[in-house]
Amino acid sequence: MDVCVCGSGLKKSDCCLKIIAGKSPANTAEAMMRSRYTAYVMANEGYLLGSWHKSTRPSALDLSEPVEWLGLQVKQVEKGRAGDREGWVAFIARYQSAGRPGAIHERSRFVYEQGQWFYVDGELIRDSLKPARQPGRNAACPCGSGKKFKRCCGAG
């Protein structure tokens, strides 16, 4: 099975790809969050901008810096379901850039308008793109996974 990169455990074709392709709407704020993570993995600027609320949407994104996205963990979901007008999704997105591990820990806000969910903004809880120094192999990974560095971002 070709599993979706968003971490849902679903097949790509039954998950984010059909949302990104416009074949199915994101029915929840969490589904929108997961599809946006997948769009970042794909460097799909069009989808990212289109799923961004017009009140906070930038005119363009700079996706030129090579980033290897390593995984998404949804930590908490508040509202964001059928009948809700707003929702919040807290997540950790692990990545590697220029050979250095990092993680974005954010609480994102979504609104439901015109029959679809939009990303509005997010509260950055932590971004460890540039740790002061590379952690030791047995130290906790700076990405926040709870694993040792050697078993997480330091693997490979």
N, C-alpha and C positions, 0 to 999 in steps of 0.2 A: 504494500500500500504506500502510495506517495503522500506522506503526511504534510499538512500545511505547516509553514514555518511559524505561525502565530502561537503554537503550543496548545491548540484546542484538542488535538488528537484526531481530528477529522481529516478526511482526504482533501487535498488542495481543491479539487474540482467541486467539492461539497461545502467549501468553507469560504475563505477570503477571495479566491480567484473569481467566483461568480459575483461577489459584491463589487470587486474592482472593475470587472467587465460590464457592470450594469445589468446583469441578468437577474439579480435578486437584491432587494434592499437590505441594509443592516437593520435588523429588527430591534436591536438593543444598543445602548451606548457601548457596552462591552464588545459587541460584534463590530461596531464602528472602530473602536480602539484597536482591535486585533487586525482589522483590514488595513488600517493606517500603518501599523507596524509592518505588515507584509508589503505595503506600498513603499515604505522606506527601504526594505530589503531589496526590492525591485528597482529602486530609484525612480519611481513613477511620479514625477512632479505633477502631472495633470490631475491624477486622482487625489493626491495630497491637497492641492489647492482647491479642487472641486468639493472636497469633503470638509473644508475649513469654513467656518461661519464668516459671512461677508463683513461683519463688524470688526473682525480681528485678522482677516486674511492678508498676508503679505502679497505684494505684486509678483514675486518670484521666490524660489528657494535655491540655495546654492548646495547642490548635491554632488559637487565635483570632487570633494575630498573623499578618497577611498576609505570606506568604513565596512568592516565585516561584522554584520549583526549576528550575535551568537545565541540569542534566545530571549524570549519574553515570558515574564511571570506576572500574571494578574494577581495582585495582592488583596484588593478590596473593591467591591462594587456597591455604590449607593444609588438607589433609584435607577433610572435609565431603562425602564421596561415599558411594555405597552401601557398607554394611559398616562405616562409621566411626560412632563415637559422638559425636565432637566435630569441629568445623571452625572455621576462622578466615577471615574475608574482610576484607582491607584495601581501602578505597575512598576516593574523593574525591567529595563531593556539592557541586556548585556551586549557589549560590542568590543571590537579591537580596532584601533586606528594607529597607524604608523608604528605597529608592533607593540603598542601599549594597550593593556586591558582597561576597560572602563564600564560604567553602568550609569544609566539615567534612571533615577527614582523620582517619579512624578505623580501628582494627583491631577488628572485631566478633567475638564468640565465640558460637557456636551449638552446641546439643546436639540429639541425635536421641533422642527418647523417644516411646513410644506410636505408632510408625509415622509420626512427622513431625518436622520440624526446628523448633526454637524459638530465638529470639534470647535470649541470656542477658545480656550486657553488652558494653561496648566500651571500648577504650583510646583516648582522644582524642589523636591525634597533633598536630592543629592545628585550630583554629577561628578563621578570620580574619573573623568577622562585623563586628568593629569595628576596622578598621585605623586607625592613628594619624591618617592623613590620606589623602585620595583620591590614588591614584598618578597620575603623569603619563601622558599617552596612550601614550608609547613605553616606559614602564616595564613590567616583568614584572607580570602580573596576580597579585593576592594570593591568588587561588583555587587556585594551584598547577598550573594547566593547562600552563604553559610558554609560553603565548602572550603577546603584548603586550596590555596592558590595553585598548587601543583595538579590538583584534580579538576580545576575549573579553567580559568583564563590562561593559566600558565602551562596547560597541557599542550602538547604538540610540539 
